[in-house]
Amino acid sequence: MGSFYDEMPDWLMAWIAKQHLFFVATAPKDGHVNVSPKGVEGTFHVVDPHTVWYEDLTGSGIETISHLRDNGRITIMFMAIDKPPRICRLFGTSAVHEFGTPEYEKYIPANKRRPGSRAVIEINIHKVGASCGYGVPFFTYAGPRTLLERVSVKFEADVKDDGESYLRKYWREHSLKSLDGLPALQVAPEVNKPLVNVGVLQEEWAAGDQSDKVYRIAAALSSYGIDAKSFLAGTVSAMLFMVALMRFVEGR
């Protein structure tokens, strides 16, 4: 049986800070219900027992922002993928602070923004639910994906003759309205100034490509029930054995 609180207990806030994945659920008065998974590291923040916010990054849709403009209702859900089992839901109302607004600038200064950042979703929590999660299967966390941010860096670096980045063009073409035609981004597409330091980030992503490949390999092995560390240790042992065997044969 679940438990409900008027605010987040300290133990729950500590647990939330360790999670790698959360889900965002919203719905307009009339139209589609939307659920979005989020997991880019460093984008979710706990302010106090009643307040959280997350950095909304550019994606294929804009449902969450549209729905929040319609009625402000939002639910955030976390779930444990390891021991002990747990599900947490944060019920609240939300405000949208777009890139280019004073509120956004206050939450995320220029040196703290993620590639593709388009808004701050600030949530005022009025109820917290915690339940068992006994039916959630185990998963192994292999590491973060960086592809979304690398694509956003390329979008920001692709500057047209008029000085506008492709990211702004993408916002105007894909982020102004929801599936139901509700208004979404209103300020960010018209702010023609750099979002992030593209040059520095391009160097960082180039250096991080190898680690990202390692994560993908580990995830692929995990999908077949193979522990990446054990597989690597076994592979290294086998290679050392082959080297030793070849030297022995050559020595004879």
Secondary structure, DSSP 8 states (H G I E B T S, - for coil): --EEESS--HHHHHHHTT-S-EEEEE--SSS--EEEEE--TT-EEEEETTEEEEEEE--S--HHHHHHHHT-EEEEEEE-SSSS--EEEEEEEEEEEETTSHHHHHHS-GGG--TTEEEEEEEEEEEEEEE--TTS----------HHHHHHHHHHH-B-TTS-BHHHHHHHHHSSB-TT--B--SSGGG--S-SS-HHHHHHHHHHHHHHHHHHHHHHHHHHTT--HHHHHHHHHHHHHHHHHHHHHHHH-
